[in-house]
Amino acid sequence: MTAARPDTRLVHLGLGNFFRAHQAWYTHRAPDAADWRIAAFTGRSRGLTDALVAQEGLYTLVTRGPDRDRFELVGSLGSVHAAEDRDEWLRRLSSPELAAVTITITEAGYREGPALERLLAGLAARRAADAGPLALVPCDNLPGNGALLEQLLLERADPGLASWLADSVSTVTTVVDRITPRTEPDDLLLVARETGFADRAPVVTEPFSEWILSGAFPGGRPRWEDAGATFTDEIEPFEERKLWLLNGGHSLLAYTGSALGHETVAEAVADDACRGRLEQWWDEASAHVRLPDADLAAYRSALLERWENPRLRHRLAQIAADGSQKLRVRILPVLRREREAGRVPEGATQVLAAWVCHLRGLGAPVDDVRAAELVPLAAGPLPEAVRRVLDALDPALGEDDAVVAAVVAGCAGWRLHGPDATGT
């Protein structure tokens, strides 16, 4: 499974469930899929690598609709490799056959060293081998993810490599969307029972999927558009719609819903208290999305239909992770625009309030790349704690007395469970 395949023209970094429900699935369904097998490298999990190697890269995609499951065997992975297989990574990146590298390393991964350093090492090897141009395709929930990846690579590259990157590497900006909860033990039993395949690495996902791309592929690419992907020259409005309405809405439900005792998105969105806050946030955010009102109304309606699916157990604790990275791009852009208009947005400040309470022990457990820094800042008397946390998120927020006051008021509004969870 790890042997060289001369026809491998795609490499992927970050072998998680979302990649296998999204980019690998689009490639599998492309009419020229046989020409575009993927060499996939895990970010961390050795267990997942071992499972997929044993299955020759095959895995089951379980599409979980409101009334039934559909099972699809996905075969786009040509080889699977562990993160520590540095020699194979460098060899793959040095191959003239390689046309594109797709990436899913999460928001936090862009600020951590290992993934970017591994990518830079591979690009340096490609330059040394004179292997030709390449497209990088980040598929994470960040605005302008192509431009961001390019900036971070150029900041870390030596002058010679930076010059080569500017001439030979295209970074493609994408919007990606498909809800993919963690696979549960019962899902393995279900797949074995329904398909006869004792799959150790199935993926559960929703029926809806979206992939919007903007950028050049100098070495070619699969016919993803025939599998449902969209290519556009103006991607920013789609980024805003998705990041603010879907991802921002998810963060709101993660913190408010878990604070009210809910475990899943479906439970939270069915709660009138959460639903009211969600609609308020959506109204604020929609006012700044550069798409027709009718399109936004249809998108909001579709989101509710997706989220109300009780069979898709998308856990709020999973969404709540790494809020310090996610809220910067999901909530703060709208808050800043509202402040520029002279308003203190209640929807945005309610999300921040729920997040501060989360850091103070309310709702889902804290799982954040900056937890060691933020949890102590959130402790103690509420007004001071709120200002410290907001200052750590964005110094301009910590200096904005009106925003601080609104977040303090939002925190104080929660009915607390446990000893002095907010210090009020």
Buried (B, 14 or more C-beta within 10 A) or exposed (E): BEEEBEEBBBBBBBBBBBBBBBBBBBBBBBEEBEEBBBBBBBBBBEEBBBBBBEBEBBBBBBBBEBEEBEBBEBBBBBBBBBBEBBEBBBBBBBBEBBBBBBBBBBBBBBBEEEBBEBBBBBBBBBBEBEBBBBBBBBBBBBBBBBBBBBEBBBEBBEEEBBEBBEEBBBBBBBBBBBBBBBBEEEBBEBBBEEBEBEBBBBBBBBBBBBBBBBBEBBBEBBBBBEBEBBBEEEBBBBBBBBBBBBBBBBBBBBBBBBBBEBBBBBBBBBBEEBBEBBBBBBEBBBBBBEEEEEEBEEBBEEBBEBBEBEEBBBBBBBBBBBBBBBBBBBBBBBBBBBBEEEEBBBBBBBBBBBBBBBBBBBBBEBEBBBBEEBBEBBBEEBBBBBBBBBBBBBEBBBEBEEBBBBBBBBBBEBEBEEEEBBBE
